[in-house]
Amino acid sequence: MGRSRALDVYLIDGTYELFRHYYALPSARDRDGREVAAVRGVVASVLGMISGGATHVAVATDHVIESFRNTLWPGYKTGAGIEPDLLAQFQLLEDALSAAGIVVWPMVQFEADDALAAAAAAAARDARVERVIICTPDKDLAQSVRGTRIVQLNRRTRDTRDEAGVIKKFGVSPESIPDYLALVGDAADGYPGLPGWGAKSSAAVLARFGHLESIPADWREWRVNAANARTLAQTLSRERDRALLFRTLATLRTDITLFDDVEELRWRGPTPAFSALAARFDAAVTETKLEQEGKRSGGLIS
């Protein structure tokens, strides 16, 4: 019996894709007046990947924006401020992808990023898998990159980042990314990092010591090129508990079971429900930016 063909697994950040398409595409409303352009765009994009040769695909979504991290840090990101037309497409995206026959993981307690990290780790344990491609530019997921086997793909720029790419970009290995984010902060996720700890100083110190616990309290033992090392050491000593909390926020969970066998991710075609959804999307009326501005201004633009 011949050796089974190695395969690639594509894991897609559905929430990121929804935001990206929402702001990139003109509005399109179905016959009931509901906005569908972003969902239509994401579904077409994922099916385009499959047409291009992807066989094993899954999409992780934030069913709600809030997660267990909101109980740990009050400033952590929430769904507040998301435009209603975008928020209303979250559930529709999950329904449409499922109808298209694509595996979807809607996350509630955890985040889509956690699902991507857990799925990547699980898929990489399968000897049949040659590469796991995590489709998101989110810097959190850099911690999941391993060698050239688990990589990140920014589908917008077509840039693929392996472990060497992570080190080139951030100055630290993937294993140190949560420590790095704890020090520099992550504005998108809503935590500030430690005062004075910028990207260069954080990378310099962590490139040598790896993790927060290994950084000597005495800055004179660092022997790295970091400006104001004495002040940085004092800040870390004073705010160590906060730094460890931020690292917990930045650490993606890999203890979530999403599938038992990688073959569960193989695309086997759309479900019978997809044709009706596709017809609904095809019939949606696209508005130009000028028409949208006209509606916002009370019809003064014609």
JOJO-V340415 format. One record per residue. N is the residue number from 1. RES is the residue in three letters. SS is DSSP state (H for helix, E for strand, - for the rest). OMEGA is omega in radians with two decimals (NA if undefined). NEAR is the number of other ideal C-beta (glycine too) atoms within 8 Angstrom. Layout:
((N/RES/SS/OMEGA/NEAR) (N/RES/SS/OMEGA/NEAR))
//
This chain:
((1/MET/-/-3.09/1) (2/GLY/-/3.13/3) (3/ARG/-/-3.12/3) (4/SER/-/-3.09/5) (5/ARG/-/3.10/4) (6/ALA/-/-3.08/7) (7/LEU/E/3.05/10) (8/ASP/E/3.09/12) (9/VAL/E/3.13/16) (10/TYR/E/3.13/11) (11/LEU/E/-2.94/16) (12/ILE/E/3.06/12) (13/ASP/E/-3.05/16) (14/GLY/H/3.14/16) (15/THR/H/3.09/11) (16/TYR/H/-3.12/11) (17/GLU/H/3.14/15) (18/LEU/H/3.09/16) (19/PHE/H/-3.09/10) (20/ARG/H/-3.13/9) (21/HIS/H/-3.14/14) (22/TYR/H/-3.08/13) (23/TYR/H/-3.12/6) (24/ALA/H/-3.01/6) (25/LEU/-/3.02/10) (26/PRO/-/-3.14/9) (27/SER/-/3.02/10) (28/ALA/E/-3.10/14) (29/ARG/E/3.11/10) (30/ASP/-/-3.03/11) (31/ARG/-/3.08/6) (32/ASP/-/3.10/4) (33/GLY/-/-3.12/5) (34/ARG/-/-3.13/8) (35/GLU/E/-3.09/11) (36/VAL/-/-2.99/14) (37/ALA/H/-3.07/14) (38/ALA/H/3.13/15) (39/VAL/H/3.12/14) (40/ARG/H/3.14/11) (41/GLY/H/-3.13/11) (42/VAL/H/-3.12/15) (43/VAL/H/3.11/13) (44/ALA/H/-3.13/8) (45/SER/H/-3.14/11) (46/VAL/H/3.09/15) (47/LEU/H/3.06/9) (48/GLY/H/3.06/8) (49/MET/H/-3.13/10) (50/ILE/H/3.08/11) (51/SER/H/-3.14/6) (52/GLY/-/3.04/6) (53/GLY/-/3.10/5) (54/ALA/-/-3.10/10) (55/THR/-/-3.09/9) (56/HIS/E/-2.97/13) (57/VAL/E/3.01/16) (58/ALA/E/-3.13/16) (59/VAL/E/3.05/15) (60/ALA/E/-3.14/16) (61/THR/E/2.96/15) (62/ASP/E/3.12/12) (63/HIS/-/2.92/9) (64/VAL/-/-3.10/7) (65/ILE/-/-3.10/8) (66/GLU/-/3.14/6) (67/SER/-/3.13/14) (68/PHE/-/-3.11/7) (69/ARG/H/3.12/10) (70/ASN/H/3.10/10) (71/THR/H/-3.12/4) (72/LEU/H/-3.08/9) (73/TRP/-/-3.03/11) (74/PRO/-/-3.13/4) (75/GLY/-/-3.09/6) (76/TYR/-/-3.03/13) (77/LYS/-/3.09/6) (78/THR/-/3.10/7) (79/GLY/-/-3.13/8) (80/ALA/-/3.08/4) (81/GLY/-/3.10/3) (82/ILE/-/-3.09/8) (83/GLU/-/-3.08/6) (84/PRO/H/-3.14/6) (85/ASP/H/3.07/9) (86/LEU/H/-3.13/12) (87/LEU/H/-3.11/9) (88/ALA/-/-3.11/10) (89/GLN/H/-3.14/14) (90/PHE/H/-3.12/12) (91/GLN/H/-3.14/8) (92/LEU/H/3.12/11) (93/LEU/H/3.14/15) (94/GLU/H/-3.13/13) (95/ASP/H/-3.08/9) (96/ALA/H/3.12/14) (97/LEU/H/3.10/14) (98/SER/H/3.12/10) (99/ALA/H/3.12/11) (100/ALA/-/3.10/13) (101/GLY/-/-3.11/10) (102/ILE/-/3.12/11) (103/VAL/E/-3.13/9) (104/VAL/E/3.07/12) (105/TRP/E/3.12/12) (106/PRO/E/-3.03/8) (107/MET/E/3.13/14) (108/VAL/-/3.13/7) (109/GLN/-/3.12/5) (110/PHE/-/3.13/10) (111/GLU/-/3.08/9) (112/ALA/H/3.12/14) (113/ASP/H/3.09/13) (114/ASP/H/-3.14/14) (115/ALA/H/3.13/14) (116/LEU/H/-3.14/16) (117/ALA/H/-3.13/14) (118/ALA/H/-3.14/15) (119/ALA/H/3.14/15) (120/ALA/H/3.13/14) (121/ALA/H/-3.13/11) (122/ALA/H/-3.12/12) (123/ALA/H/-3.10/13) (124/ALA/H/3.09/11) (125/ARG/-/-3.12/5) (126/ASP/-/-3.09/8) (127/ALA/-/3.13/3) (128/ARG/-/-3.05/7) (129/VAL/E/3.11/13) (130/GLU/E/3.14/6) (131/ARG/E/2.97/10) (132/VAL/E/-3.11/13) (133/ILE/E/3.12/12) (134/ILE/E/-3.02/15) (135/CYS/E/3.07/11) (136/THR/-/3.04/13) (137/PRO/-/-3.04/8) (138/ASP/-/-3.09/8) (139/LYS/H/3.07/9) (140/ASP/H/-3.04/12) (141/LEU/H/3.07/15) (142/ALA/H/3.13/13) (143/GLN/H/-3.11/13) (144/SER/H/-3.10/14) (145/VAL/-/3.12/16) (146/ARG/E/3.11/8) (147/GLY/-/3.03/7) (148/THR/-/-3.07/6) (149/ARG/-/3.02/9) (150/ILE/E/-3.08/12) (151/VAL/E/3.05/14) (152/GLN/E/3.08/16) (153/LEU/E/2.99/12) (154/ASN/E/-3.04/11) (155/ARG/-/3.13/8) (156/ARG/-/-3.11/6) (157/THR/-/-3.09/6) (158/ARG/-/3.14/7) (159/ASP/E/3.09/6) (160/THR/E/-3.09/10) (161/ARG/E/3.05/12) (162/ASP/-/-3.06/10) (163/GLU/H/3.09/11) (164/ALA/H/3.11/6) (165/GLY/H/3.08/12) (166/VAL/H/3.14/16) (167/ILE/H/3.12/10) (168/LYS/H/-3.09/5) (169/LYS/H/-3.00/8) (170/PHE/H/-3.12/11) (171/GLY/-/3.12/10) (172/VAL/-/3.12/13) (173/SER/-/3.13/9) (174/PRO/H/-3.11/11) (175/GLU/H/-3.12/7) (176/SER/H/-3.09/12) (177/ILE/H/3.11/16) (178/PRO/H/3.09/11) (179/ASP/H/3.12/13) (180/TYR/H/-3.14/13) (181/LEU/H/3.10/15) (182/ALA/H/-3.11/15) (183/LEU/H/-3.06/15) (184/VAL/H/-3.11/11) (185/GLY/-/3.12/10) (186/ASP/E/-3.08/13) (187/ALA/-/-3.13/6) (188/ALA/-/-3.14/5) (189/ASP/-/2.99/11) (190/GLY/-/3.02/9) (191/TYR/E/-2.89/11) (192/PRO/-/-3.01/6) (193/GLY/-/-3.13/12) (194/LEU/-/-3.13/14) (195/PRO/-/3.07/6) (196/GLY/-/-3.12/9) (197/TRP/-/3.10/12) (198/GLY/-/-3.09/7) (199/ALA/H/-3.07/8) (200/LYS/H/-3.12/9) (201/SER/H/3.14/14) (202/SER/H/3.14/13) (203/ALA/H/-3.11/12) (204/ALA/H/-3.09/12) (205/VAL/H/-3.09/13) (206/LEU/H/3.09/16) (207/ALA/H/3.13/9) (208/ARG/H/-2.98/9) (209/PHE/H/3.00/9) (210/GLY/-/-3.05/9) (211/HIS/-/-3.07/10) (212/LEU/H/-3.08/12) (213/GLU/H/-3.06/4) (214/SER/H/-3.13/7) (215/ILE/-/-3.12/12) (216/PRO/-/3.10/9) (217/ALA/-/-3.13/5) (218/ASP/-/-3.07/6) (219/TRP/H/-3.12/9) (220/ARG/H/3.09/4) (221/GLU/H/-3.07/6) (222/TRP/-/-3.11/13) (223/ARG/-/3.06/4) (224/VAL/-/-3.13/9) (225/ASN/-/3.13/3) (226/ALA/-/-3.14/11) (227/ALA/-/3.09/5) (228/ASN/-/-3.07/8) (229/ALA/H/-3.14/11) (230/ARG/H/-3.13/7) (231/THR/H/3.12/8) (232/LEU/H/-3.14/14) (233/ALA/H/3.12/14) (234/GLN/H/3.12/8) (235/THR/H/-3.14/12) (236/LEU/H/3.12/14) (237/SER/H/-3.10/8) (238/ARG/H/-3.02/6) (239/GLU/-/-3.10/10) (240/ARG/H/-3.13/9) (241/ASP/H/3.12/6) (242/ARG/H/3.12/8) (243/ALA/H/3.13/13) (244/LEU/H/3.08/10) (245/LEU/H/3.13/10) (246/PHE/H/3.10/16) (247/ARG/H/3.07/13) (248/THR/H/3.10/8) (249/LEU/H/-3.06/14) (250/ALA/H/-3.09/14) (251/THR/-/-3.13/8) (252/LEU/-/-3.09/14) (253/ARG/-/3.11/9) (254/THR/-/-3.10/8) (255/ASP/-/3.13/4) (256/ILE/-/3.12/9) (257/THR/-/-3.08/6) (258/LEU/-/3.09/9) (259/PHE/-/-3.14/11) (260/ASP/-/-3.10/4) (261/ASP/-/-3.08/5) (262/VAL/H/3.12/13) (263/GLU/H/3.06/6) (264/GLU/H/-3.11/8) (265/LEU/H/-3.14/12) (266/ARG/E/3.11/7) (267/TRP/-/-3.09/11) (268/ARG/-/3.11/4) (269/GLY/-/-3.11/4) (270/PRO/-/3.06/8) (271/THR/-/3.11/8) (272/PRO/-/-3.11/5) (273/ALA/-/-3.00/7) (274/PHE/H/-3.06/12) (275/SER/H/3.13/8) (276/ALA/H/3.10/7) (277/LEU/H/3.13/12) (278/ALA/H/3.11/8) (279/ALA/H/3.10/8) (280/ARG/H/3.14/11) (281/PHE/H/-3.12/14) (282/ASP/H/-3.10/6) (283/ALA/H/-3.12/8) (284/ALA/-/-3.09/13) (285/VAL/E/-3.14/6) (286/THR/E/3.09/8) (287/GLU/-/3.04/11) (288/THR/-/3.09/7) (289/LYS/H/-3.13/7) (290/LEU/H/3.11/7) (291/GLU/H/3.11/8) (292/GLN/H/3.13/11) (293/GLU/H/3.12/9) (294/GLY/H/3.12/11) (295/LYS/H/-3.12/9) (296/ARG/H/-3.10/6) (297/SER/-/3.07/8) (298/GLY/-/3.07/5) (299/GLY/-/-3.11/7) (300/LEU/-/3.10/6) (301/ILE/-/-3.12/7) (302/SER/-/NA/4))
//
